Amino acid sequence: MGAYAALAVGLINMRYQTGADSNLSKSLALVIPGALLLLVALTEPGKKLLNTRAAAIIVSVIGAVLLVYSFVV
């Protein structure tokens, strides 16, 4: 769900800030990690990796940082 949220927020940000300086790079900072995490979550090795406690912590921290970034941008 976090991957989809980051992807969606990045795409929404891209649309609502059309014409703003560095809009594409700011939005891609949300879209790319979200898309990568979504792709990892859809593969069998990725599912096994994401089931570990360390991966859950790392993904949670990255998700929190992306969430804060989405409000700051």
All heavy atoms as TSV, in Angstrom:
chain	resi	resn	atom	element	x	y	z
A	1	MET	N	N	0.823	-1.195	0.000
A	1	MET	CA	C	0.000	0.000	0.000
A	1	MET	C	C	0.866	1.258	0.000
A	1	MET	O	O	0.498	2.252	-0.606
A	1	MET	CB	C	-0.935	-0.003	1.210
A	1	MET	CG	C	-2.044	-1.024	1.083
A	1	MET	SD	S	-3.240	-1.172	2.439
A	1	MET	CE	C	-2.914	0.099	3.548
A	2	GLY	N	N	1.988	1.182	0.706
A	2	GLY	CA	C	2.880	2.335	0.748
A	2	GLY	C	C	3.470	2.659	-0.607
A	2	GLY	O	O	3.634	3.828	-0.970
A	3	ALA	N	N	3.806	1.621	-1.364
A	3	ALA	CA	C	4.366	1.826	-2.702
A	3	ALA	C	C	3.343	2.494	-3.611
A	3	ALA	O	O	3.660	3.442	-4.337
A	3	ALA	CB	C	4.798	0.490	-3.298
A	4	TYR	N	N	2.114	2.028	-3.551
A	4	TYR	CA	C	1.057	2.623	-4.358
A	4	TYR	C	C	0.810	4.065	-3.924
A	4	TYR	O	O	0.599	4.945	-4.762
A	4	TYR	CB	C	-0.231	1.805	-4.250
A	4	TYR	CG	C	-1.373	2.445	-4.985
A	4	TYR	CD1	C	-1.419	2.414	-6.367
A	4	TYR	CD2	C	-2.380	3.116	-4.297
A	4	TYR	CE1	C	-2.452	3.029	-7.053
A	4	TYR	CE2	C	-3.407	3.727	-4.966
A	4	TYR	CZ	C	-3.440	3.683	-6.346
A	4	TYR	OH	O	-4.453	4.304	-7.011
A	5	ALA	N	N	0.838	4.329	-2.627
A	5	ALA	CA	C	0.613	5.685	-2.123
A	5	ALA	C	C	1.701	6.638	-2.621
A	5	ALA	O	O	1.401	7.756	-3.051
A	5	ALA	CB	C	0.558	5.682	-0.607
A	6	ALA	N	N	2.965	6.222	-2.560
A	6	ALA	CA	C	4.057	7.074	-3.036
A	6	ALA	C	C	3.934	7.324	-4.536
A	6	ALA	O	O	4.124	8.454	-5.007
A	6	ALA	CB	C	5.406	6.435	-2.721
A	7	LEU	N	N	3.594	6.298	-5.275
A	7	LEU	CA	C	3.408	6.423	-6.714
A	7	LEU	C	C	2.258	7.388	-7.031
A	7	LEU	O	O	2.397	8.301	-7.848
A	7	LEU	CB	C	3.140	5.043	-7.321
A	7	LEU	CG	C	2.981	4.942	-8.820
A	7	LEU	CD1	C	4.262	5.346	-9.520
A	7	LEU	CD2	C	2.608	3.518	-9.200
A	8	ALA	N	N	1.136	7.208	-6.345
A	8	ALA	CA	C	-0.031	8.055	-6.590
A	8	ALA	C	C	0.229	9.508	-6.195
A	8	ALA	O	O	-0.117	10.431	-6.942
A	8	ALA	CB	C	-1.230	7.504	-5.822
A	9	VAL	N	N	0.846	9.724	-5.048
A	9	VAL	CA	C	1.131	11.092	-4.603
A	9	VAL	C	C	2.094	11.780	-5.571
A	9	VAL	O	O	1.927	12.962	-5.885
A	9	VAL	CB	C	1.693	11.089	-3.162
A	9	VAL	CG1	C	2.254	12.450	-2.786
A	9	VAL	CG2	C	0.623	10.685	-2.177
A	10	GLY	N	N	3.073	11.056	-6.066
A	10	GLY	CA	C	3.999	11.629	-7.037
A	10	GLY	C	C	3.303	12.031	-8.328
A	10	GLY	O	O	3.566	13.115	-8.881
A	11	LEU	N	N	2.410	11.200	-8.804
A	11	LEU	CA	C	1.678	11.523	-10.034
A	11	LEU	C	C	0.696	12.675	-9.817
A	11	LEU	O	O	0.539	13.538	-10.681
A	11	LEU	CB	C	0.954	10.282	-10.552
A	11	LEU	CG	C	1.864	9.168	-11.065
A	11	LEU	CD1	C	1.058	7.933	-11.419
A	11	LEU	CD2	C	2.695	9.638	-12.245
A	12	ILE	N	N	0.052	12.693	-8.662
A	12	ILE	CA	C	-0.857	13.800	-8.343
A	12	ILE	C	C	-0.071	15.100	-8.218
A	12	ILE	O	O	-0.487	16.148	-8.713
A	12	ILE	CB	C	-1.653	13.493	-7.056
A	12	ILE	CG1	C	-2.648	12.372	-7.316
A	12	ILE	CG2	C	-2.358	14.743	-6.531
A	12	ILE	CD1	C	-3.279	11.803	-6.061
A	13	ASN	N	N	1.073	15.033	-7.553
A	13	ASN	CA	C	1.933	16.204	-7.403
A	13	ASN	C	C	2.360	16.731	-8.765
A	13	ASN	O	O	2.380	17.938	-8.990
A	13	ASN	CB	C	3.155	15.844	-6.554
A	13	ASN	CG	C	4.063	17.021	-6.337
A	13	ASN	OD1	O	3.622	18.077	-5.955
A	13	ASN	ND2	N	5.343	16.823	-6.580
A	14	MET	N	N	2.689	15.823	-9.675
A	14	MET	CA	C	3.126	16.217	-11.004
A	14	MET	C	C	2.022	16.994	-11.722
A	14	MET	O	O	2.259	18.006	-12.371
A	14	MET	CB	C	3.524	14.991	-11.822
A	14	MET	CG	C	4.223	15.311	-13.119
A	14	MET	SD	S	4.685	13.854	-14.082
A	14	MET	CE	C	5.685	12.939	-12.942
A	15	ARG	N	N	0.806	16.534	-11.561
A	15	ARG	CA	C	-0.314	17.173	-12.250
A	15	ARG	C	C	-0.645	18.548	-11.656
A	15	ARG	O	O	-0.865	19.506	-12.373
A	15	ARG	CB	C	-1.546	16.257	-12.187
A	15	ARG	CG	C	-2.800	16.878	-12.717
A	15	ARG	CD	C	-2.653	17.204	-14.212
A	15	ARG	NE	N	-3.810	17.920	-14.664
A	15	ARG	CZ	C	-3.780	19.156	-15.145
A	15	ARG	NH1	N	-2.651	19.795	-15.249
A	15	ARG	NH2	N	-4.875	19.745	-15.540
A	16	TYR	N	N	-0.684	18.643	-10.340
A	16	TYR	CA	C	-1.108	19.885	-9.707
A	16	TYR	C	C	-0.035	20.961	-9.688
A	16	TYR	O	O	-0.343	22.109	-9.430
A	16	TYR	CB	C	-1.607	19.630	-8.287
A	16	TYR	CG	C	-2.994	19.056	-8.295
A	16	TYR	CD1	C	-3.218	17.727	-7.981
A	16	TYR	CD2	C	-4.079	19.841	-8.650
A	16	TYR	CE1	C	-4.490	17.202	-8.010
A	16	TYR	CE2	C	-5.355	19.319	-8.697
A	16	TYR	CZ	C	-5.556	17.999	-8.372
A	16	TYR	OH	O	-6.813	17.477	-8.412
A	17	GLN	N	N	1.201	20.609	-9.932
A	17	GLN	CA	C	2.259	21.605	-9.958
A	17	GLN	C	C	2.794	21.815	-11.370
A	17	GLN	O	O	3.960	22.159	-11.564
A	17	GLN	CB	C	3.387	21.205	-9.008
A	17	GLN	CG	C	2.970	21.250	-7.571
A	17	GLN	CD	C	4.130	21.067	-6.629
A	17	GLN	OE1	O	5.290	21.154	-7.008
A	17	GLN	NE2	N	3.812	20.835	-5.384
A	18	THR	N	N	1.946	21.619	-12.353
A	18	THR	CA	C	2.344	21.824	-13.744
A	18	THR	C	C	2.838	23.251	-13.931
A	18	THR	O	O	2.189	24.198	-13.507
A	18	THR	CB	C	1.140	21.566	-14.681
A	18	THR	OG1	O	0.715	20.224	-14.504
A	18	THR	CG2	C	1.511	21.781	-16.130
A	19	GLY	N	N	4.001	23.387	-14.513
A	19	GLY	CA	C	4.576	24.698	-14.767
A	19	GLY	C	C	5.516	25.174	-13.675
A	19	GLY	O	O	6.215	26.161	-13.851
A	20	ALA	N	N	5.551	24.509	-12.540
A	20	ALA	CA	C	6.445	24.911	-11.450
A	20	ALA	C	C	7.879	24.488	-11.768
A	20	ALA	O	O	8.115	23.544	-12.520
A	20	ALA	CB	C	5.992	24.279	-10.137
A	21	ASP	N	N	8.832	25.198	-11.186
A	21	ASP	CA	C	10.245	24.865	-11.391
A	21	ASP	C	C	10.567	23.502	-10.804
A	21	ASP	O	O	10.144	23.175	-9.700
A	21	ASP	CB	C	11.150	25.913	-10.734
A	21	ASP	CG	C	11.080	27.253	-11.449
A	21	ASP	OD1	O	10.753	27.258	-12.644
A	21	ASP	OD2	O	11.342	28.276	-10.797
A	22	SER	N	N	11.321	22.710	-11.523
A	22	SER	CA	C	11.777	21.382	-11.094
A	22	SER	C	C	10.636	20.444	-10.719
A	22	SER	O	O	10.797	19.571	-9.872
A	22	SER	CB	C	12.746	21.503	-9.914
A	22	SER	OG	O	13.836	22.302	-10.248
A	23	ASN	N	N	9.492	20.641	-11.336
A	23	ASN	CA	C	8.329	19.804	-11.016
A	23	ASN	C	C	8.591	18.337	-11.314
A	23	ASN	O	O	8.259	17.468	-10.505
A	23	ASN	CB	C	7.104	20.293	-11.784
A	23	ASN	CG	C	5.883	19.445	-11.518
A	23	ASN	OD1	O	5.694	18.936	-10.422
A	23	ASN	ND2	N	5.054	19.275	-12.513
A	24	LEU	N	N	9.188	18.057	-12.446
A	24	LEU	CA	C	9.409	16.665	-12.831
A	24	LEU	C	C	10.344	15.959	-11.852
A	24	LEU	O	O	10.052	14.853	-11.389
A	24	LEU	CB	C	9.964	16.577	-14.255
A	24	LEU	CG	C	10.172	15.168	-14.792
A	24	LEU	CD1	C	8.854	14.412	-14.845
A	24	LEU	CD2	C	10.812	15.214	-16.156
A	25	SER	N	N	11.441	16.594	-11.498
A	25	SER	CA	C	12.391	15.945	-10.584
A	25	SER	C	C	11.796	15.771	-9.190
A	25	SER	O	O	12.029	14.759	-8.534
A	25	SER	CB	C	13.693	16.731	-10.514
A	25	SER	OG	O	13.467	18.029	-10.010
A	26	LYS	N	N	11.015	16.731	-8.731
A	26	LYS	CA	C	10.374	16.617	-7.419
A	26	LYS	C	C	9.358	15.473	-7.413
A	26	LYS	O	O	9.264	14.723	-6.448
A	26	LYS	CB	C	9.680	17.920	-7.041
A	26	LYS	CG	C	10.627	19.045	-6.743
A	26	LYS	CD	C	9.868	20.331	-6.459
A	26	LYS	CE	C	10.791	21.507	-6.268
A	26	LYS	NZ	N	10.032	22.756	-6.080
A	27	SER	N	N	8.603	15.371	-8.473
A	27	SER	CA	C	7.594	14.320	-8.551
A	27	SER	C	C	8.228	12.948	-8.735
A	27	SER	O	O	7.772	11.970	-8.155
A	27	SER	CB	C	6.621	14.601	-9.696
A	27	SER	OG	O	5.910	15.797	-9.442
A	28	LEU	N	N	9.280	12.880	-9.533
A	28	LEU	CA	C	9.949	11.596	-9.760
A	28	LEU	C	C	10.625	11.076	-8.502
A	28	LEU	O	O	10.829	9.871	-8.358
A	28	LEU	CB	C	10.957	11.710	-10.903
A	28	LEU	CG	C	10.354	11.811	-12.298
A	28	LEU	CD1	C	11.454	11.947	-13.347
A	28	LEU	CD2	C	9.464	10.635	-12.612
A	29	ALA	N	N	10.961	11.977	-7.572
A	29	ALA	CA	C	11.529	11.544	-6.294
A	29	ALA	C	C	10.514	10.730	-5.497
A	29	ALA	O	O	10.887	9.958	-4.616
A	29	ALA	CB	C	11.986	12.752	-5.485
A	30	LEU	N	N	9.249	10.863	-5.804
A	30	LEU	CA	C	8.191	10.057	-5.182
A	30	LEU	C	C	7.789	8.880	-6.071
A	30	LEU	O	O	7.537	7.784	-5.580
A	30	LEU	CB	C	6.960	10.925	-4.904
A	30	LEU	CG	C	7.145	12.041	-3.886
A	30	LEU	CD1	C	5.997	13.020	-3.975
A	30	LEU	CD2	C	7.262	11.472	-2.501
A	31	VAL	N	N	7.716	9.116	-7.365
A	31	VAL	CA	C	7.232	8.094	-8.297
A	31	VAL	C	C	8.214	6.924	-8.412
A	31	VAL	O	O	7.803	5.758	-8.362
A	31	VAL	CB	C	6.965	8.713	-9.689
A	31	VAL	CG1	C	6.673	7.646	-10.720
A	31	VAL	CG2	C	5.810	9.704	-9.613
A	32	ILE	N	N	9.489	7.215	-8.556
A	32	ILE	CA	C	10.476	6.150	-8.792
A	32	ILE	C	C	10.582	5.178	-7.619
A	32	ILE	O	O	10.487	3.964	-7.829
A	32	ILE	CB	C	11.843	6.741	-9.190
A	32	ILE	CG1	C	11.740	7.370	-10.579
A	32	ILE	CG2	C	12.937	5.691	-9.157
A	32	ILE	CD1	C	12.958	8.141	-11.025
A	33	PRO	N	N	10.745	5.653	-6.368
A	33	PRO	CA	C	10.788	4.673	-5.265
A	33	PRO	C	C	9.482	3.895	-5.120
A	33	PRO	O	O	9.500	2.696	-4.835
A	33	PRO	CB	C	11.039	5.524	-4.018
A	33	PRO	CG	C	11.574	6.797	-4.508
A	33	PRO	CD	C	11.025	6.996	-5.875
A	34	GLY	N	N	8.367	4.556	-5.346
A	34	GLY	CA	C	7.076	3.863	-5.268
A	34	GLY	C	C	6.942	2.784	-6.325
A	34	GLY	O	O	6.499	1.667	-6.055
A	35	ALA	N	N	7.348	3.098	-7.548
A	35	ALA	CA	C	7.275	2.124	-8.637
A	35	ALA	C	C	8.232	0.959	-8.407
A	35	ALA	O	O	7.872	-0.200	-8.636
A	35	ALA	CB	C	7.575	2.803	-9.976
A	36	LEU	N	N	9.436	1.266	-7.932
A	36	LEU	CA	C	10.402	0.192	-7.661
A	36	LEU	C	C	9.909	-0.742	-6.555
A	36	LEU	O	O	10.009	-1.963	-6.677
A	36	LEU	CB	C	11.761	0.781	-7.288
A	36	LEU	CG	C	12.525	1.465	-8.413
A	36	LEU	CD1	C	13.792	2.116	-7.875
A	36	LEU	CD2	C	12.855	0.478	-9.512
A	37	LEU	N	N	9.386	-0.171	-5.496
A	37	LEU	CA	C	8.874	-0.999	-4.405
A	37	LEU	C	C	7.682	-1.826	-4.859
A	37	LEU	O	O	7.544	-2.988	-4.485
A	37	LEU	CB	C	8.495	-0.134	-3.202
A	37	LEU	CG	C	8.028	-0.882	-1.969
A	37	LEU	CD1	C	9.077	-1.883	-1.498
A	37	LEU	CD2	C	7.686	0.094	-0.865
A	38	LEU	N	N	6.836	-1.255	-5.683
A	38	LEU	CA	C	5.692	-1.998	-6.205
A	38	LEU	C	C	6.159	-3.162	-7.072
A	38	LEU	O	O	5.633	-4.280	-6.961
A	38	LEU	CB	C	4.784	-1.072	-7.004
A	38	LEU	CG	C	3.436	-1.619	-7.435
A	38	LEU	CD1	C	2.610	-1.993	-6.215
A	38	LEU	CD2	C	2.692	-0.611	-8.278
A	39	LEU	N	N	7.166	-2.935	-7.901
A	39	LEU	CA	C	7.704	-4.016	-8.730
A	39	LEU	C	C	8.347	-5.107	-7.878
A	39	LEU	O	O	8.181	-6.293	-8.165
A	39	LEU	CB	C	8.717	-3.460	-9.726
A	39	LEU	CG	C	8.138	-2.624	-10.861
A	39	LEU	CD1	C	9.252	-1.996	-11.679
A	39	LEU	CD2	C	7.230	-3.458	-11.740
A	40	VAL	N	N	9.068	-4.713	-6.831
A	40	VAL	CA	C	9.685	-5.700	-5.938
A	40	VAL	C	C	8.603	-6.527	-5.247
A	40	VAL	O	O	8.729	-7.745	-5.104
A	40	VAL	CB	C	10.596	-5.004	-4.900
A	40	VAL	CG1	C	10.988	-5.949	-3.785
A	40	VAL	CG2	C	11.828	-4.454	-5.580
A	41	ALA	N	N	7.529	-5.873	-4.842
A	41	ALA	CA	C	6.459	-6.561	-4.128
A	41	ALA	C	C	5.701	-7.551	-5.020
A	41	ALA	O	O	5.038	-8.451	-4.508
A	41	ALA	CB	C	5.474	-5.552	-3.549
A	42	LEU	N	N	5.820	-7.404	-6.318
A	42	LEU	CA	C	5.096	-8.285	-7.231
A	42	LEU	C	C	5.919	-9.488	-7.686
A	42	LEU	O	O	5.396	-10.346	-8.394
A	42	LEU	CB	C	4.619	-7.489	-8.453
A	42	LEU	CG	C	3.575	-6.412	-8.149
A	42	LEU	CD1	C	3.270	-5.613	-9.403
A	42	LEU	CD2	C	2.310	-7.023	-7.579
A	43	THR	N	N	7.181	-9.547	-7.296
A	43	THR	CA	C	8.010	-10.700	-7.665
A	43	THR	C	C	8.126	-11.657	-6.482
A	43	THR	O	O	8.015	-11.240	-5.325
A	43	THR	CB	C	9.418	-10.256	-8.089
A	43	THR	OG1	O	10.077	-9.659	-6.973
A	43	THR	CG2	C	9.370	-9.288	-9.255
A	44	GLU	N	N	8.355	-12.903	-6.770
A	44	GLU	CA	C	8.461	-13.908	-5.709
A	44	GLU	C	C	9.657	-13.664	-4.787
A	44	GLU	O	O	9.501	-13.686	-3.563
A	44	GLU	CB	C	8.520	-15.316	-6.316
A	44	GLU	CG	C	8.238	-16.410	-5.326
A	44	GLU	CD	C	6.870	-16.294	-4.677
A	44	GLU	OE1	O	5.892	-15.966	-5.358
A	44	GLU	OE2	O	6.780	-16.526	-3.452
A	45	PRO	N	N	10.853	-13.396	-5.325
A	45	PRO	CA	C	11.976	-13.098	-4.418
A	45	PRO	C	C	11.733	-11.816	-3.613
A	45	PRO	O	O	12.128	-11.714	-2.461
A	45	PRO	CB	C	13.177	-12.928	-5.341
A	45	PRO	CG	C	12.790	-13.552	-6.633
A	45	PRO	CD	C	11.301	-13.491	-6.706
A	46	GLY	N	N	11.085	-10.855	-4.231
A	46	GLY	CA	C	10.788	-9.608	-3.543
A	46	GLY	C	C	9.827	-9.808	-2.386
A	46	GLY	O	O	9.972	-9.186	-1.335
A	47	LYS	N	N	8.844	-10.676	-2.584
A	47	LYS	CA	C	7.896	-10.976	-1.507
A	47	LYS	C	C	8.612	-11.596	-0.313
A	47	LYS	O	O	8.338	-11.247	0.835
A	47	LYS	CB	C	6.803	-11.923	-1.999
A	47	LYS	CG	C	5.840	-11.294	-2.971
A	47	LYS	CD	C	4.843	-12.319	-3.453
A	47	LYS	CE	C	3.989	-11.776	-4.583
A	47	LYS	NZ	N	3.055	-12.779	-5.093
A	48	LYS	N	N	9.537	-12.503	-0.600
A	48	LYS	CA	C	10.299	-13.137	0.481
A	48	LYS	C	C	11.164	-12.101	1.200
A	48	LYS	O	O	11.271	-12.119	2.422
A	48	LYS	CB	C	11.166	-14.269	-0.061
A	48	LYS	CG	C	10.373	-15.471	-0.502
A	48	LYS	CD	C	11.267	-16.545	-1.069
A	48	LYS	CE	C	10.424	-17.712	-1.594
A	48	LYS	NZ	N	11.251	-18.736	-2.221
A	49	LEU	N	N	11.788	-11.215	0.440
A	49	LEU	CA	C	12.619	-10.178	1.028
A	49	LEU	C	C	11.788	-9.240	1.902
A	49	LEU	O	O	12.202	-8.894	3.008
A	49	LEU	CB	C	13.313	-9.374	-0.074
A	49	LEU	CG	C	14.121	-8.167	0.388
A	49	LEU	CD1	C	15.372	-8.634	1.124
A	49	LEU	CD2	C	14.467	-7.291	-0.775
A	50	LEU	N	N	10.632	-8.845	1.421
A	50	LEU	CA	C	9.803	-7.899	2.160
A	50	LEU	C	C	9.169	-8.508	3.405
A	50	LEU	O	O	8.665	-7.772	4.255
A	50	LEU	CB	C	8.722	-7.318	1.249
A	50	LEU	CG	C	9.246	-6.397	0.138
A	50	LEU	CD1	C	8.115	-5.997	-0.791
A	50	LEU	CD2	C	9.921	-5.177	0.718
A	51	ASN	N	N	9.186	-9.824	3.529
A	51	ASN	CA	C	8.644	-10.473	4.722
A	51	ASN	C	C	9.609	-10.456	5.900
A	51	ASN	O	O	9.241	-10.846	7.000
A	51	ASN	CB	C	8.234	-11.917	4.420
A	51	ASN	CG	C	6.881	-11.985	3.757
A	51	ASN	OD1	O	6.034	-11.132	3.974
A	51	ASN	ND2	N	6.681	-13.003	2.939
A	52	THR	N	N	10.840	-10.007	5.683
A	52	THR	CA	C	11.802	-9.963	6.786
A	52	THR	C	C	11.588	-8.705	7.625
A	52	THR	O	O	11.072	-7.690	7.143
A	52	THR	CB	C	13.249	-9.973	6.262
A	52	THR	OG1	O	13.486	-8.778	5.507
A	52	THR	CG2	C	13.521	-11.203	5.396
A	53	ARG	N	N	11.990	-8.789	8.881
A	53	ARG	CA	C	11.820	-7.661	9.803
A	53	ARG	C	C	12.680	-6.467	9.380
A	53	ARG	O	O	12.233	-5.319	9.449
A	53	ARG	CB	C	12.171	-8.095	11.217
A	53	ARG	CG	C	11.996	-7.019	12.252
A	53	ARG	CD	C	12.143	-7.581	13.650
A	53	ARG	NE	N	12.214	-6.562	14.652
A	53	ARG	CZ	C	11.166	-5.937	15.171
A	53	ARG	NH1	N	9.955	-6.243	14.747
A	53	ARG	NH2	N	11.321	-5.023	16.096
A	54	ALA	N	N	13.893	-6.729	8.944
A	54	ALA	CA	C	14.787	-5.645	8.522
A	54	ALA	C	C	14.196	-4.884	7.336
A	54	ALA	O	O	14.241	-3.648	7.300
A	54	ALA	CB	C	16.156	-6.203	8.166
A	55	ALA	N	N	13.653	-5.603	6.377
A	55	ALA	CA	C	13.058	-4.956	5.210
A	55	ALA	C	C	11.840	-4.138	5.612
A	55	ALA	O	O	11.622	-3.041	5.085
A	55	ALA	CB	C	12.667	-5.998	4.163
A	56	ALA	N	N	11.060	-4.636	6.549
A	56	ALA	CA	C	9.883	-3.895	7.017
A	56	ALA	C	C	10.293	-2.573	7.659
A	56	ALA	O	O	9.659	-1.540	7.426
A	56	ALA	CB	C	9.089	-4.741	8.000
A	57	ILE	N	N	11.363	-2.603	8.428
A	57	ILE	CA	C	11.841	-1.374	9.067
A	57	ILE	C	C	12.374	-0.393	8.021
A	57	ILE	O	O	12.052	0.797	8.055
A	57	ILE	CB	C	12.921	-1.705	10.121
A	57	ILE	CG1	C	12.283	-2.464	11.283
A	57	ILE	CG2	C	13.617	-0.446	10.606
A	57	ILE	CD1	C	13.271	-3.055	12.260
A	58	ILE	N	N	13.168	-0.901	7.092
A	58	ILE	CA	C	13.741	-0.040	6.059
A	58	ILE	C	C	12.646	0.583	5.200
A	58	ILE	O	O	12.661	1.794	4.935
A	58	ILE	CB	C	14.743	-0.835	5.188
A	58	ILE	CG1	C	15.970	-1.187	6.020
A	58	ILE	CG2	C	15.143	-0.050	3.935
A	58	ILE	CD1	C	16.894	-2.189	5.359
A	59	VAL	N	N	11.686	-0.219	4.783
A	59	VAL	CA	C	10.598	0.283	3.948
A	59	VAL	C	C	9.745	1.287	4.725
A	59	VAL	O	O	9.309	2.302	4.173
A	59	VAL	CB	C	9.733	-0.888	3.408
A	59	VAL	CG1	C	8.464	-0.381	2.772
A	59	VAL	CG2	C	10.543	-1.700	2.416
A	60	SER	N	N	9.535	1.053	5.999
A	60	SER	CA	C	8.759	1.991	6.819
A	60	SER	C	C	9.465	3.335	6.945
A	60	SER	O	O	8.837	4.392	6.851
A	60	SER	CB	C	8.513	1.411	8.206
A	60	SER	OG	O	7.733	0.256	8.124
A	61	VAL	N	N	10.774	3.301	7.154
A	61	VAL	CA	C	11.535	4.550	7.274
A	61	VAL	C	C	11.531	5.306	5.944
A	61	VAL	O	O	11.289	6.521	5.915
A	61	VAL	CB	C	12.980	4.265	7.737
A	61	VAL	CG1	C	13.859	5.498	7.608
A	61	VAL	CG2	C	12.979	3.753	9.162
A	62	ILE	N	N	11.775	4.599	4.863
A	62	ILE	CA	C	11.757	5.245	3.546
A	62	ILE	C	C	10.365	5.799	3.246
A	62	ILE	O	O	10.224	6.909	2.733
A	62	ILE	CB	C	12.218	4.273	2.448
A	62	ILE	CG1	C	13.707	3.960	2.624
A	62	ILE	CG2	C	11.969	4.846	1.054
A	62	ILE	CD1	C	14.216	2.864	1.724
A	63	GLY	N	N	9.336	5.045	3.582
A	63	GLY	CA	C	7.966	5.513	3.378
A	63	GLY	C	C	7.661	6.766	4.176
A	63	GLY	O	O	7.013	7.690	3.680
A	64	ALA	N	N	8.124	6.817	5.411
A	64	ALA	CA	C	7.906	7.998	6.246
A	64	ALA	C	C	8.625	9.208	5.673
A	64	ALA	O	O	8.073	10.318	5.635
A	64	ALA	CB	C	8.371	7.724	7.664
A	65	VAL	N	N	9.848	9.000	5.192
A	65	VAL	CA	C	10.595	10.091	4.583
A	65	VAL	C	C	9.894	10.591	3.321
A	65	VAL	O	O	9.770	11.800	3.093
A	65	VAL	CB	C	12.053	9.661	4.269
A	65	VAL	CG1	C	12.775	10.663	3.394
A	65	VAL	CG2	C	12.815	9.417	5.555
A	66	LEU	N	N	9.403	9.679	2.508
A	66	LEU	CA	C	8.679	10.074	1.293
A	66	LEU	C	C	7.385	10.809	1.621
A	66	LEU	O	O	7.010	11.759	0.945
A	66	LEU	CB	C	8.385	8.849	0.426
A	66	LEU	CG	C	9.579	8.213	-0.278
A	66	LEU	CD1	C	9.153	6.944	-0.987
A	66	LEU	CD2	C	10.224	9.188	-1.235
A	67	LEU	N	N	6.712	10.385	2.673
A	67	LEU	CA	C	5.481	11.049	3.082
A	67	LEU	C	C	5.770	12.486	3.521
A	67	LEU	O	O	5.078	13.416	3.096
A	67	LEU	CB	C	4.814	10.267	4.221
A	67	LEU	CG	C	3.516	10.857	4.749
A	67	LEU	CD1	C	2.443	10.816	3.682
A	67	LEU	CD2	C	3.061	10.100	5.980
A	68	VAL	N	N	6.793	12.656	4.335
A	68	VAL	CA	C	7.170	14.010	4.768
A	68	VAL	C	C	7.579	14.845	3.560
A	68	VAL	O	O	7.175	16.011	3.414
A	68	VAL	CB	C	8.310	13.938	5.812
A	68	VAL	CG1	C	8.888	15.314	6.080
A	68	VAL	CG2	C	7.798	13.310	7.109
A	69	TYR	N	N	8.344	14.262	2.677
A	69	TYR	CA	C	8.786	14.966	1.464
A	69	TYR	C	C	7.590	15.400	0.621
A	69	TYR	O	O	7.585	16.506	0.073
A	69	TYR	CB	C	9.722	14.074	0.641
A	69	TYR	CG	C	10.190	14.705	-0.638
A	69	TYR	CD1	C	11.167	15.680	-0.639
A	69	TYR	CD2	C	9.645	14.337	-1.864
A	69	TYR	CE1	C	11.603	16.274	-1.813
A	69	TYR	CE2	C	10.054	14.913	-3.036
A	69	TYR	CZ	C	11.034	15.879	-3.008
A	69	TYR	OH	O	11.446	16.469	-4.180
A	70	SER	N	N	6.572	14.560	0.527
A	70	SER	CA	C	5.406	14.899	-0.289
A	70	SER	C	C	4.661	16.117	0.259
A	70	SER	O	O	4.071	16.884	-0.512
A	70	SER	CB	C	4.459	13.707	-0.412
A	70	SER	OG	O	3.796	13.464	0.827
A	71	PHE	N	N	4.705	16.321	1.570
A	71	PHE	CA	C	4.068	17.494	2.141
A	71	PHE	C	C	4.944	18.735	2.031
A	71	PHE	O	O	4.440	19.844	1.910
A	71	PHE	CB	C	3.709	17.253	3.623
A	71	PHE	CG	C	2.503	16.381	3.788
A	71	PHE	CD1	C	2.641	15.094	4.286
A	71	PHE	CD2	C	1.233	16.821	3.446
A	71	PHE	CE1	C	1.538	14.282	4.444
A	71	PHE	CE2	C	0.126	16.023	3.589
A	71	PHE	CZ	C	0.279	14.741	4.099
A	72	VAL	N	N	6.252	18.556	2.074
A	72	VAL	CA	C	7.180	19.683	1.998
A	72	VAL	C	C	7.221	20.245	0.577
A	72	VAL	O	O	7.330	21.448	0.386
A	72	VAL	CB	C	8.594	19.258	2.458
A	72	VAL	CG1	C	9.617	20.341	2.192
A	72	VAL	CG2	C	8.568	18.886	3.924
A	73	VAL	N	N	7.165	19.358	-0.401
A	73	VAL	CA	C	7.234	19.791	-1.796
A	73	VAL	C	C	5.965	20.475	-2.108
A	73	VAL	O	O	5.615	21.307	-2.651
A	73	VAL	CB	C	7.424	18.586	-2.740
A	73	VAL	CG1	C	7.378	19.021	-4.178
A	73	VAL	CG2	C	8.697	17.889	-2.448
